[in-house]
Amino acid sequence: MSTEIPAALRDRLASWLAEQSPAGLRQQTEQLRQAYAGGQNSASVDLAAYISTRMPATYAAIAFVLREVALVQPDFAPASMLDVGAGPGTASFAAQTTWPSLSTFILVEQDARFAALAETLAKTLLPTHDVIRQNLFSAAPQVDAVIAAYVLAELPKAQIMKAVLHLWRQTQHTLVVVEPGTPQGFARVRASRDALLAAGAYLIGPCTHAQACPMVAPDWCHFKTRLPRSRAHMHAKAASVPFEDEAFAWLAVSRFAAPLPQARILAPPRTNKVAVTMRVCDALGLHDESFASRHKATYNAAKKLKWGDSLPLPRVPDDD
């Protein structure tokens, strides 16, 4: 499953950008970067700069997460979803690709600029939908899936757990949270994990167990996905490399238990002629897992695994 923005959405975004004829896009992109680095919310960012540089990255991260959720819950076929803090609808479009069963989309976005663009895109790209201008604490219908992507970072710390539990009450099945892959983003995800487990949620990912998180500072649990840069993206960032890596942290929980992978890969695997070795998290905690080259089948299978992947279910065995 690709983590790139689908062609139909990419074309609509390109048309929208062409209509805007944004001046000073490179300067606006740098201001956007500084705004996010300084912890400011999306109200301060330039919309064209966001669409050119941030939306492809957030789409890639969300698509990666939803792919992992679908692997754990292969029979989950949601009909309705709530996209909280929807921005231009990024999570909705990623979810549409992951779950073709979706027929009803509710997009909640407080910023008038983002809400207007979400409505423009949704008119031609989503089936039944409703773009609602309100904050995430407002009442909304219960749905099968709730996605809150890059939202918690915009809330005061004192409101984050209240928000997470509110979102949990909104879903009849699965809640997905995606945050920037920073120590602060992971701290929000970790606190959300604790609160949701206490509320009776079942873990779907990335954790493969419900025991205490073994991650110890200064390390933090995060993942990366690589995405190609469009011409507009490269121009906006004055970039010479045709790709970038988006770092993210995530959490998915459900009202229904599912068989979990035995381990999750938490760093880039290290491969040589002797073995593939990877840092994993499982019920035993954090440790290295090795797949020896003398066992050709498992070694070759392990070489295909990447940072963020779950170990196959069942785990690829070492034949000793």
Summary of the structure (lengths in Angstrom):
residues: 320
radius of gyration: 19.7
end to end distance: 33.4
largest distance: 62.6
contacts: 1057
relative contact order: 0.12
helix: 40%
strand: 23%
